[in-house]
């Protein structure tokens, strides 16, 4: 079994590939992460970087076929024109209790997953290089704040744009950023963080704008996933890195059965108890089962134009990290 610290060398090598001078991970970050390694080792499975992981031959629990005008919303098929509004209603409903529910639903594991995810991305920048990062579906700021805190010594400062289609989630994120002293609503101050309310399917940015792009537990809620991936590729600079943290598919039959029992019986009940909203959490569970498995999603990332694509399973495939680069085209 691999530890969580071993793959950090990959991030340093990746910065060389981008044409940015490689730098060591800041000592405080390594010390912080070392404290969590024993916990993380208990929940992390072997890497599937070589894509030879024996993933299950998954099919959607909902076996109804989608036609060109419909898409899935949980286990239901709905018109594509309606999904964005339906998903928006879900996240408007859960925004205030979103972080509390994440802790309860995952037993705090989501914090370990996100810490590791960010460790795989860093370092984004290097001394003297003004880098920019885009965090899509980043409303409450979980990933962006980790990146900001772990790159706080970067000079010049790393610029981080947090984009979400849901205004309620962004408002929660802004309040959290103020509490953490990461952002101020004073227009006269220079800000490291900026906030954009927009869709990941139609990013309001020029081509080749960002050095790195993250999307965490958000892409499965998008109506047109291939379009999201193509937009990510478009706005990244040549050599820029795409990273996605998302729920995935468990290969072990026994663990998968236990996971399904927990997901369908416990999570909606927690939603009803804490947020008085069972239906939204029922949708979130169903959306996970409809998301492509690890290998299929890898193919989708390649089809969007990315190279050096790979994935890594965490917690036996309950979640997976997917990564790819916008390669420099040869002319």
C-alpha positions in Angstrom: 0.0 0.0 0.0 1.3 3.4 -0.9 1.5 6.2 1.6 0.1 9.6 0.8 3.5 11.3 0.9 5.2 9.3 -1.8 3.3 10.8 -4.8 4.4 14.3 -3.9 7.4 13.9 -6.1 5.0 13.6 -9.0 3.8 17.2 -8.4 7.4 18.5 -8.4 8.1 16.7 -11.7 4.9 18.1 -13.1 6.0 21.7 -12.5 9.1 21.0 -14.6 6.9 19.8 -17.4 4.9 23.0 -17.3 8.1 24.9 -18.0 8.1 26.5 -14.5 11.2 26.0 -12.3 10.6 23.2 -9.8 10.5 24.2 -6.1 10.3 22.1 -3.0 7.0 21.8 -1.1 7.0 24.4 1.7 8.2 22.8 5.0 5.0 23.8 7.0 2.9 22.0 4.4 5.0 18.8 4.6 4.8 18.9 8.4 1.1 19.4 8.4 0.5 16.6 6.0 2.9 14.3 7.9 0.6 14.5 10.9 -2.3 13.1 8.8 -0.4 10.4 7.0 -1.3 7.6 9.5 -5.0 8.5 9.3 -4.8 8.7 5.5 -3.0 5.4 5.1 -6.0 3.7 6.7 -8.3 5.0 4.1 -6.2 5.1 0.9 -5.9 2.3 -1.6 -3.1 1.6 -4.0 -2.7 4.0 -6.8 -4.1 3.2 -10.2 -1.8 5.6 -12.1 -0.9 2.9 -14.6 -4.6 2.5 -15.4 -4.3 -1.2 -14.9 -6.6 -1.2 -11.8 -9.3 -3.9 -12.0 -12.3 -1.6 -12.0 -15.7 -3.2 -12.0 -17.6 -3.3 -15.3 -20.0 -0.7 -14.1 -23.3 0.2 -15.6 -25.6 3.0 -14.4 -28.1 1.8 -11.8 -30.6 3.7 -13.9 -30.6 1.6 -17.1 -32.9 3.9 -19.0 -31.2 5.2 -22.0 -30.8 8.9 -22.6 -31.7 10.4 -25.9 -30.1 13.4 -27.4 -32.5 15.8 -25.6 -32.5 14.3 -22.2 -30.0 13.7 -19.4 -30.0 12.0 -16.0 -30.9 13.8 -12.8 -30.3 11.2 -10.2 -32.1 8.1 -11.5 -34.6 10.2 -13.5 -34.2 11.3 -17.1 -35.1 15.0 -17.6 -34.8 17.4 -20.5 -31.3 18.8 -20.7 -32.8 22.3 -20.6 -34.1 21.6 -17.1 -31.2 19.9 -15.4 -29.3 23.1 -14.6 -32.3 24.5 -12.8 -32.9 21.3 -10.9 -29.3 21.0 -9.7 -29.4 24.7 -8.8 -32.4 24.1 -6.6 -30.5 21.3 -4.8 -27.5 23.4 -4.0 -29.6 26.5 -3.0 -31.3 24.2 -0.6 -28.2 22.5 0.9 -25.7 25.5 0.9 -26.1 26.6 4.5 -25.5 23.0 5.8 -23.2 21.8 3.1 -20.0 21.7 5.1 -21.6 20.1 8.2 -23.2 17.5 6.0 -19.9 16.7 4.3 -18.4 16.0 7.6 -21.2 13.8 8.7 -21.7 11.9 5.5 -18.0 11.1 5.0 -17.0 10.8 8.7 -14.6 13.7 8.1 -12.9 11.7 5.3 -13.6 14.4 2.7 -11.0 16.6 4.6 -8.3 14.0 4.1 -9.2 13.5 0.4 -9.1 17.2 -0.2 -5.8 17.7 1.6 -4.3 15.0 -0.5 -5.8 16.3 -3.7 -4.2 19.7 -3.1 -0.9 18.1 -2.2 -0.9 16.5 -5.6 -1.5 19.9 -7.3 1.1 21.9 -5.5 3.3 23.7 -6.2 1.4 25.7 -8.8 3.9 28.5 -9.0 7.6 29.3 -8.5 9.5 32.4 -7.3 9.1 35.2 -9.8 6.3 33.6 -11.8 2.8 35.1 -11.5 0.6 32.1 -11.7 -3.2 31.9 -11.8 -5.5 29.1 -10.7 -9.2 28.4 -11.5 -11.4 26.4 -9.1 -14.6 25.4 -10.8 -17.7 24.4 -8.8 -15.7 25.8 -5.9 -18.5 27.7 -4.2 -17.8 27.2 -0.5 -14.0 27.4 -1.0 -12.8 24.1 0.4 -10.2 23.6 -2.4 -9.4 27.2 -3.1 -8.7 28.0 0.6 -6.4 25.0 0.9 -4.5 26.1 -2.2 -4.3 29.7 -0.9 -3.1 28.7 2.6 -0.5 26.3 1.3 0.9 28.8 -1.2 0.7 31.8 1.0 4.5 32.4 0.7 4.4 32.5 -3.1 5.9 35.7 -4.6 4.3 37.1 -6.6 1.0 35.8 -5.0 -0.9 33.0 -6.7 -4.2 34.4 -8.0 -7.1 32.1 -7.4 -10.5 32.4 -9.2 -13.4 30.6 -7.6 -16.2 29.9 -10.0 -19.6 28.4 -9.3 -23.0 28.5 -11.0 -24.8 28.7 -7.7 -24.8 32.1 -6.0 -25.9 30.7 -2.6 -22.8 28.5 -2.5 -20.6 31.5 -3.4 -22.0 33.6 -0.6 -21.2 30.8 1.9 -17.7 30.7 0.5 -17.2 34.5 0.8 -18.3 34.5 4.4 -15.9 31.6 5.1 -13.1 33.5 3.3 -13.7 36.6 5.5 -13.6 34.5 8.6 -10.3 32.9 7.5 -8.8 36.3 6.6 -8.3 35.2 3.0 -10.6 37.7 1.4 -12.2 41.1 2.1 -15.2 42.6 0.5 -13.4 46.0 0.5 -13.1 46.9 -3.1 -10.0 49.0 -2.5 -7.9 46.1 -1.3 -5.8 43.8 -3.5 -7.3 40.4 -3.4 -5.7 37.0 -4.0 -9.2 35.4 -4.4 -11.9 36.4 -6.9 -15.4 35.1 -7.3 -17.3 34.4 -10.5 -20.9 33.2 -10.8 -21.0 31.2 -14.1 -21.3 27.8 -15.6 -18.4 25.4 -16.1 -19.8 24.7 -19.5 -19.4 28.3 -20.7 -16.4 29.8 -18.9 -16.2 33.6 -19.2 -12.4 33.7 -19.7 -10.0 34.0 -22.7 -8.1 31.0 -24.1 -4.9 30.1 -22.3 -5.7 32.1 -19.1 -4.8 29.7 -16.2 -1.9 27.6 -15.1 -4.0 25.1 -13.3 -7.7 24.1 -13.0 -9.5 22.1 -10.3 -13.0 20.8 -9.9 -13.9 18.9 -6.8 -17.2 16.9 -6.4 -18.8 19.1 -9.0 -18.4 17.7 -12.5 -21.0 14.9 -12.0 -23.7 17.6 -11.5 -23.0 19.2 -14.9 -25.4 18.7 -17.8 -22.7 18.3 -20.5 -19.5 16.8 -19.0 -17.6 16.7 -22.3 -18.3 20.4 -22.8 -16.9 21.1 -19.2 -13.8 19.2 -20.1 -13.3 21.0 -23.4 -13.8 24.4 -21.7 -11.2 23.4 -19.1 -8.7 22.6 -21.9 -9.5 25.8 -23.6 -8.8 28.2 -20.7 -5.6 26.4 -19.5 -2.3 27.6 -20.7 -0.1 25.2 -22.7 1.4 22.9 -20.1 -1.4 23.7 -17.6 -2.8 21.0 -15.4 -6.4 19.8 -15.0 -7.3 18.0 -11.8 -10.7 16.5 -10.8 -11.7 15.0 -7.5 -14.9 13.1 -7.8 -16.8 10.2 -6.4 -16.2 7.1 -8.4 -16.8 3.3 -8.4 -15.8 0.7 -5.9 -14.4 -2.5 -7.4 -14.6 -4.8 -4.4 -18.1 -6.4 -4.4 -18.5 -6.7 -0.6 -17.3 -3.2 0.0 -19.5 -1.9 -2.8 -22.6 -3.6 -1.2 -21.8 -2.0 2.2 -21.2 1.3 0.6 -24.5 1.2 -1.3 -26.4 0.3 1.8 -24.8 3.2 3.7 -25.4 5.6 0.8 -29.0 4.9 0.1 -30.2 4.3 3.6 -28.1 6.6 5.8 -27.2 9.7 3.8 -30.7 10.7 2.8 -31.8 10.2 6.4 -29.0 12.5 7.6 -30.1 15.0 5.1 -33.7 14.9 6.4 -32.4 15.1 10.0 -29.9 17.9 9.6 -31.3 19.9 6.7 -34.9 18.8 6.6 -34.2 17.9 2.9 -34.2 14.2 2.1 -34.7 14.6 -1.6 -31.6 16.7 -2.3 -29.4 14.1 -0.6 -31.2 11.3 -2.4 -30.2 13.0 -5.7 -26.6 13.4 -4.6 -26.4 9.7 -3.9 -28.0 8.8 -7.2 -25.8 11.2 -9.1 -22.7 9.3 -7.9 -24.0 6.1 -9.3 -24.6 7.7 -12.7 -21.1 9.1 -13.0 -18.7 7.3 -15.4 -16.3 4.8 -13.9 -12.6 5.6 -13.7 -11.5 4.3 -17.1 -14.5 5.8 -19.0 -13.9 9.2 -17.4 -10.2 8.9 -18.3 -11.2 8.4 -21.9 -13.5 11.5 -21.8 -10.6 13.6 -20.5 -8.3 12.4 -23.3 -11.1 13.1 -25.9 -11.2 16.7 -24.6 -7.6 17.1 -25.7 -5.6 16.4 -22.6 -2.4 14.3 -22.5 -0.6 12.5 -19.7 -4.0 11.4 -18.3 -4.2 9.2 -15.3 -6.3 8.5 -12.2 -5.7 7.5 -8.6 -8.3 5.7 -6.4 -8.7 6.8 -2.8 -10.6 4.7 -0.2 -10.9 1.7 -2.5 -12.4 3.8 -5.3 -15.1 5.6 -3.4 -13.4 8.7 -4.8 -10.8 9.2 -7.5 -8.4 11.9 -8.5 -8.1 12.4 -12.3 -5.3 14.4 -13.8 -4.2 15.6 -17.2 -2.1 18.3 -19.0 -2.7 20.6 -21.8 0.2 19.6 -23.9 2.2 22.0 -26.0 1.2 21.5 -29.6 3.9 20.9 -32.1 3.8 23.1 -35.2 
